[in-house]
């Protein structure tokens, strides 16, 4: 049942001419929508990277380091 082609597919799992004709009016609109979404996501990502890169984090207090102990000497 899972390996059987659907009604709109040929035996080689290719689209039939009827499905290609049905999808043809939407190809350009889908491509434009995809490019707009990709552009928006890229712009948000770029803005986020640039905003973080500009921050020097000088206003964030750094916690003090715990005292370092030499654990290798204690186990001997």
Beta strands, then each sheet from edge to edge (+ up, - down):
end
